[in-house]
Amino acid sequence: MTTRDDCRELDRSDPLRARRDDFVLAPGLIYLDGNSLGPLTRSSHERVVATLDEWAKGLVGSWNAAGWMAAPTRVGNRLATLIGAAPGEVVVADTLTVLLAKLLLGALDLVPERSVVLTDAANFHSDLYVAEAMARRAGRPVTLRSIDRDTLEDELSEDVALVMLTHVDFRTGEMLDLAGVTERVHAAGALMLWDFAHSTGAVPLDVTAANVDFAAGCTYKYLNAGPGAPGFLYVRSSWQGVIENPLPGWLGHARPFDFERDYEPAAGVQAFVTSSPSVIAINALDGALDAFEGVTMDEVRAKSLALTDLFIELVEARLPGVFAVITPREHARRASQVALRSDHAYGIVQALIARGVVGDFRAPDVCRFGFAPLYLRYVDVYDAVEHLVAVIEREEHLDDAYATRNPVT
Ligand SMILES: Cc1ncc(COP(=O)(O)O)c(C=O)c1O
């Protein structure tokens, strides 16, 4: 079994070890919830303060002088490199569910002769709600079919207009085959929309090589942009000018300050912007992206797999039979989190938090642990498992204080 000394050695030779200093993390805290809300980066903090200063001093003039209006595409272009997109294919705006709504309705208009949207029955609930609602509003009868994703191949009939899947399962951490699934969907004549909530900044993505049509993601998880930070949307360049934003607003207009009566979409992905950009929040993301500068996603991936391998190894060695590991073992199917199933999952997560090890609980019975390679150390993984052993051995999870769930779990 890997020892604590082995972990210290791994940390000493870790090419990403200096990145931890970019983050604001309390001493002693082991943060395994970056798959829900990433921690603040120093750079993001500075960028927000600088933006407040632009507001204080420059007032309305900062829309021009500080380049505020271009923030959605400028920061979108930075983010594009993390998903394998070209400049001009990504824009930062809205939040993920809203972006999915725009892409769902926009994409459905592109295939008027088809009438089915396929999605995964285990998809994130917000994705299911919005897909169902948009199917109802498609302007023609469209049915949403929620399927077992393993049966996708059989479900791909000539009625299918669009397939919407989340690349990494929010509960289990299972990662789907981006290029393989997209290719099968295209072979059936349908369009592909991916949700990258648990992928961006966690695993290497190449939307260009995978020939993805549309994608959207959030920025508050592995990208560390802050609570409720804006999302991002990807529209492949060949669809730009073809797909329409179903929620047009003045800032997606070709000439917003001409105040024209009729809508004419701006060129490129800017057409998917509806409203004024949330400049402070977008600049928080801009700062947070500094942590990825000079780092390749292959380096991030190598360390992520080493961390999740280590966690699984230690949990199984130290707590045999206590948990079912519901995250796939195969590297190709595992993203950057490990999910453990237990009847006492909520209490276990809360007892760990009381010990300074922060993970989260996902109903009905999952303890979820995210492993963000930019700030986590191997020794953190070792210590987290030791805390977990102590919680179980001392039955701390059975404390009455954990009998009632907090609103956010
Ligand atoms: C897979 C997935 N899709 C969608 C969402 C919803 O994101 P938002 O609250 O930004 O709309 C989340 C939020 O965690 C998510 O995990």
PDBQT file of the ligand as one rigid body, heavy atoms in Angstrom, charges set to zero:
ROOT
HETATM    1  C1  LIG A 501     -23.937  18.500 -15.376  1.00  0.00    +0.000 C 
HETATM    2  C2  LIG A 501     -24.535  19.809 -15.004  1.00  0.00    +0.000 A 
HETATM    3  N1  LIG A 501     -25.348  20.433 -15.880  1.00  0.00    +0.000 NA
HETATM    4  C3  LIG A 501     -25.936  21.606 -15.570  1.00  0.00    +0.000 A 
HETATM    5  C4  LIG A 501     -25.713  22.225 -14.366  1.00  0.00    +0.000 A 
HETATM    6  C5  LIG A 501     -26.440  23.518 -14.060  1.00  0.00    +0.000 C 
HETATM    7  O1  LIG A 501     -25.587  24.611 -14.150  1.00  0.00    +0.000 OA
HETATM    8  P1  LIG A 501     -26.142  26.109 -13.894  1.00  0.00    +0.000 P 
HETATM    9  O2  LIG A 501     -26.539  26.202 -12.468  1.00  0.00    +0.000 OA
HETATM   10  O3  LIG A 501     -24.949  26.963 -14.215  1.00  0.00    +0.000 OA
HETATM   11  O4  LIG A 501     -27.264  26.336 -14.824  1.00  0.00    +0.000 OA
HETATM   12  C6  LIG A 501     -24.856  21.628 -13.439  1.00  0.00    +0.000 A 
HETATM   13  C7  LIG A 501     -24.584  22.283 -12.152  1.00  0.00    +0.000 C 
HETATM   14  O5  LIG A 501     -23.851  21.826 -11.333  1.00  0.00    +0.000 OA
HETATM   15  C8  LIG A 501     -24.256  20.383 -13.768  1.00  0.00    +0.000 A 
HETATM   16  O6  LIG A 501     -23.462  19.753 -12.900  1.00  0.00    +0.000 OA
ENDROOT
TORSDOF 0
